[in-house]
Amino acid sequence: MAEPAPSDAMLALLALHEEDLPETDDRPMPDSDQQARWIHHTFGALLHRYANRDDVAVSADIFMYHLPLDGQAPRKDRAGRLIYPRVAPDVLVSFGVRKRDRLSYVVADEGKPPDFVLEVASNSTWRRDYGEKRKTYEALGVREYFVYDARPEAVERLAGFRLRRGVYEEVAGSPIHPDGPPGLHSEVLGLWAHLNERRGLRWYDPVTGEDLRTLTESEHRGDAEAEARQQAERRGNAEAEARRQAERERKAAERRADAETRARQQAERERDEALRREAAMAAELNRHRNA
């Protein structure tokens, strides 16, 4: 049976592109600076991780527009304008698309949904994050969906869902390495999400054996390492100069000791010579007395 022809409204939606769609996010701002910081850290860390990849898009808090998921004709607002369904992921990663600055992520334009989405749940968003948004990402075919629940009272602070045969299955937690903290493995990113008691959500890279850093953190670490190297070089130079000074003082002491030895030997020779002269004079005097 042939597929029904798309309606005029659906064709109109398909004709819309990124620049035709609103880019303003009318959602509430994050509940706290900490929530914003965790979003920005993941965004910054993944942006830095894929900085040299032109085929990876990493975005944060932008609209993702998609076609209606119920297969029905698009609705219209009171002004008669088509309503293009949208959701605003806290962080998204999409492989196989061009890296560029986006106003929004339009699934129809990109040709695919994102491969990975992270939501940071708060008091005002957690119901949507675990309910409506999870269903939306599942229906769109987002391969992995992770939720970091920033609420202090949350029982499970970290949850992950992986698409299997079109349905989300929960990702089981396990240690990120022997004797390491528990975490969730992202097959899409090749990373482990885990919770650091002091710093919150972090992403462990098993290749480097370290948590991902943002560009700023990497630069700070580079500056700190450079300063440490310079301090080590300064210490090394100071120690080398101290050794050279000690060597100069040792040689000077040896020269003084040699000079003192020569002076002592010269004094002994002069004393011996004087004694010989005195003995010779005494012998000559005795000889004349006895003559």
C-alpha positions as CSV (number, residue, x, y, z in Angstrom):
1,M,0.0,0.0,0.0
2,A,1.4,3.3,-1.0
3,E,2.3,5.9,1.6
4,P,-0.2,8.8,1.8
5,A,1.0,12.0,0.2
6,P,2.2,14.6,2.8
7,S,-0.3,17.3,3.6
8,D,0.2,20.9,2.5
9,A,0.9,21.7,6.2
10,M,3.5,19.0,6.4
11,L,5.1,20.2,3.2
12,A,5.1,23.7,4.6
13,L,6.9,22.5,7.7
14,L,9.5,20.6,5.6
15,A,10.1,23.8,3.7
16,L,11.1,25.7,6.8
17,H,14.8,25.9,7.6
18,E,16.8,27.0,10.6
19,E,16.8,30.7,9.8
20,D,13.0,30.6,9.4
21,L,12.4,29.3,13.0
22,P,12.5,31.1,16.4
23,E,15.8,30.6,18.2
24,T,14.8,32.2,21.5
25,D,14.6,29.8,24.4
26,D,11.5,30.7,26.4
27,R,12.2,28.0,29.1
28,P,12.9,29.1,32.6
29,M,16.6,29.8,33.4
30,P,18.4,27.1,35.4
31,D,17.3,26.9,39.0
32,S,20.8,27.6,40.3
33,D,24.3,28.6,39.3
34,Q,25.4,25.0,40.0
35,Q,22.9,23.6,37.5
36,A,24.1,26.0,34.9
37,R,27.7,25.2,35.7
38,W,27.2,21.4,35.2
39,I,25.5,22.1,31.9
40,H,28.3,24.4,30.8
41,H,31.0,22.0,32.0
42,T,29.7,19.1,30.0
43,F,29.1,21.3,27.0
44,G,32.6,22.8,27.3
45,A,34.3,19.4,27.9
46,L,32.7,17.8,24.8
47,L,33.2,20.9,22.7
48,H,36.9,20.7,23.6
49,R,37.0,16.9,23.0
50,Y,35.7,17.2,19.4
51,A,37.5,20.5,18.6
52,N,39.4,18.9,15.8
53,R,36.4,17.1,14.3
54,D,34.5,18.8,11.5
55,D,31.8,16.2,11.4
56,V,30.6,16.5,15.0
57,A,28.1,19.1,16.3
58,V,28.1,19.9,20.0
59,S,25.4,22.4,21.2
60,A,23.9,23.5,24.5
61,D,20.4,24.9,25.3
62,I,19.2,25.4,21.7
63,F,15.9,24.4,20.2
64,M,15.8,21.1,18.3
65,Y,12.9,21.2,15.8
66,H,11.3,18.0,14.6
67,L,8.2,16.9,12.7
68,P,5.1,15.8,14.6
69,L,5.8,12.5,16.2
70,D,2.1,11.3,16.1
71,G,2.0,11.4,12.3
72,Q,-0.8,13.9,12.5
73,A,-0.9,17.1,10.5
74,P,0.9,20.0,12.2
75,R,-1.2,22.2,14.4
76,K,-1.5,26.0,14.0
77,D,-1.4,28.7,16.6
78,R,-4.1,31.3,17.1
79,A,-2.6,33.5,14.4
80,G,-2.8,30.6,11.9
81,R,0.9,29.9,11.9
82,L,2.2,26.3,11.8
83,I,3.6,25.0,15.1
84,Y,6.8,23.2,14.5
85,P,7.3,20.8,17.4
86,R,10.5,21.5,19.4
87,V,12.5,20.5,22.4
88,A,15.5,22.2,24.0
89,P,18.2,19.7,25.1
90,D,20.7,21.0,27.7
91,V,23.5,19.4,25.7
92,L,23.4,17.5,22.4
93,V,26.0,15.7,20.3
94,S,25.5,14.7,16.7
95,F,28.0,12.8,14.6
96,G,28.2,12.9,10.8
97,V,26.9,16.5,10.5
98,R,28.8,19.6,9.7
99,K,30.4,21.6,12.6
100,R,29.1,25.1,12.5
101,D,27.4,27.7,14.6
102,R,23.7,26.9,14.7
103,L,20.7,29.0,15.6
104,S,18.8,25.7,16.3
105,Y,19.1,22.0,15.4
106,V,16.5,21.2,12.7
107,V,16.2,17.4,12.4
108,A,14.8,17.6,8.8
109,D,17.7,19.9,7.7
110,E,20.4,17.8,9.4
111,G,19.0,14.6,8.1
112,K,19.2,12.9,11.5
113,P,18.5,13.4,15.2
114,P,21.4,13.9,17.6
115,D,23.2,10.8,18.8
116,F,23.4,11.9,22.4
117,V,21.4,14.2,24.7
118,L,22.0,15.2,28.3
119,E,19.4,16.9,30.5
120,V,20.3,18.3,33.9
121,A,17.1,17.9,36.0
122,S,16.0,20.4,38.6
123,N,13.0,21.1,40.7
124,S,11.2,22.7,37.8
125,T,12.3,20.3,35.0
126,W,12.7,16.8,36.4
127,R,9.1,15.6,35.5
128,R,9.6,16.6,31.9
129,D,13.1,15.2,31.8
130,Y,12.0,11.8,32.9
131,G,8.7,11.8,31.2
132,E,7.8,13.9,28.1
133,K,11.4,14.5,27.0
134,R,12.4,10.9,27.4
135,K,9.5,9.9,25.2
136,T,10.4,12.5,22.6
137,Y,14.0,11.5,22.4
138,E,13.1,7.9,22.1
139,A,10.6,8.5,19.3
140,L,13.1,10.7,17.5
141,G,15.7,7.9,17.6
142,V,18.3,9.6,19.9
143,R,20.7,6.8,20.5
144,E,21.5,7.7,24.1
145,Y,19.8,9.9,26.6
146,F,21.5,10.7,30.0
147,V,19.9,12.6,32.9
148,Y,21.9,14.2,35.7
149,D,19.5,14.9,38.5
150,A,20.8,18.0,40.4
151,R,18.1,17.9,43.1
152,P,19.7,17.1,46.5
153,E,16.8,14.9,47.4
154,A,17.0,12.8,44.3
155,V,17.6,9.1,45.0
156,E,19.2,8.3,41.7
157,R,21.4,11.3,40.7
158,L,22.5,9.8,37.3
159,A,20.4,7.8,34.8
160,G,21.2,6.7,31.3
161,F,19.0,5.3,28.5
162,R,20.2,3.5,25.4
163,L,18.0,2.8,22.3
164,R,17.6,-0.9,21.6
165,R,15.2,-1.8,18.8
166,G,13.5,1.5,19.0
167,V,13.0,1.4,22.8
168,Y,15.0,2.9,25.6
169,E,16.7,0.5,27.9
170,E,18.2,1.8,31.1
171,V,22.0,1.7,31.3
172,A,23.3,-0.3,34.2
173,G,26.0,1.3,36.4
174,S,29.4,-0.2,37.1
175,P,32.8,0.9,38.2
176,I,34.5,3.1,35.6
177,H,37.8,1.3,36.3
178,P,39.1,-1.2,39.0
179,D,38.6,0.3,42.4
180,G,37.1,3.4,40.7
181,P,33.8,5.2,41.4
182,P,30.6,3.9,39.9
183,G,29.5,5.4,36.6
184,L,27.4,5.0,33.4
185,H,29.2,4.1,30.2
186,S,28.2,6.0,27.1
187,E,28.8,3.8,24.0
188,V,28.1,6.8,21.8
189,L,30.7,9.0,23.4
190,G,33.1,6.3,24.6
191,L,33.1,8.0,28.0
192,W,32.0,7.3,31.5
193,A,29.6,9.7,33.3
194,H,30.3,9.7,37.0
195,L,29.7,11.9,40.1
196,N,32.5,13.7,41.8
197,E,31.5,14.7,45.3
198,R,33.3,18.0,45.0
199,R,32.8,18.9,41.4
200,G,29.5,17.2,40.4
201,L,29.0,15.5,37.0
202,R,32.2,14.6,35.2
203,W,33.1,12.5,32.1
204,Y,35.9,10.0,32.4
205,D,38.0,9.1,29.3
206,P,39.3,5.5,29.6
207,V,42.0,6.3,26.9
208,T,43.7,9.1,28.9
209,G,42.7,7.8,32.3
210,E,41.4,11.2,33.3
211,D,38.2,13.3,33.4
212,L,37.6,15.5,30.4
213,R,38.5,19.1,30.8
214,T,37.1,22.2,29.2
215,L,39.4,24.3,27.0
216,T,39.7,26.8,29.9
217,E,40.6,24.1,32.4
218,S,43.1,22.6,29.9
219,E,44.7,26.0,29.5
220,H,44.8,26.6,33.2
221,R,46.3,23.2,33.7
222,G,48.8,23.9,30.9
223,D,49.7,27.2,32.5
224,A,50.1,25.5,35.9
225,E,52.3,22.8,34.3
226,A,54.3,25.4,32.5
227,E,54.8,27.3,35.7
228,A,55.7,24.1,37.5
229,R,58.3,23.3,34.8
230,Q,59.7,26.8,35.1
231,Q,59.9,26.6,38.8
232,A,61.6,23.2,38.5
233,E,64.0,24.7,35.9
234,R,64.7,27.6,38.3
235,R,65.3,25.2,41.2
236,G,67.5,23.1,38.9
237,N,69.5,26.2,37.8
238,A,69.8,27.3,41.4
239,E,71.0,23.9,42.5
240,A,73.4,23.7,39.6
241,E,74.8,27.2,40.5
242,A,75.1,26.1,44.1
243,R,77.0,23.1,43.0
244,R,79.3,25.2,40.8
245,Q,79.8,27.7,43.6
246,A,80.6,24.8,46.0
247,E,83.1,23.5,43.4
248,R,84.7,26.9,43.0
249,E,85.0,27.2,46.8
250,R,86.4,23.7,47.0
251,K,89.1,24.5,44.4
252,A,89.8,27.8,46.1
253,A,90.2,25.9,49.4
254,E,92.5,23.4,47.7
255,R,94.6,26.3,46.3
256,R,94.8,27.9,49.7
257,A,95.8,24.6,51.2
258,D,98.5,24.1,48.5
259,A,99.8,27.6,49.1
260,E,99.9,27.0,52.8
261,T,101.7,23.7,52.3
262,R,104.2,25.3,50.0
263,A,104.7,28.2,52.5
264,R,105.2,25.7,55.3
265,Q,107.7,23.6,53.2
266,Q,109.6,26.8,52.3
267,A,109.7,27.9,55.9
268,E,111.0,24.4,56.9
269,R,113.7,24.6,54.2
270,E,114.7,28.1,55.3
271,R,114.8,26.9,59.0
272,D,116.9,23.9,58.1
273,E,119.3,26.1,56.0
274,A,119.6,28.5,58.9
275,L,120.4,25.6,61.3
276,R,123.0,24.3,58.9
277,R,124.6,27.7,58.7
278,E,124.6,28.1,62.4
279,A,126.1,24.6,62.8
280,A,128.8,25.4,60.3
281,M,129.7,28.7,62.0
282,A,129.9,27.0,65.4
283,A,132.2,24.3,64.0
284,E,134.4,26.9,62.3
285,L,134.6,28.8,65.6
286,N,135.6,25.7,67.6
287,R,138.2,24.9,65.0
288,H,139.8,28.3,65.4
289,R,139.7,28.1,69.2
290,N,141.5,24.7,69.1
291,A,144.1,25.9,66.6
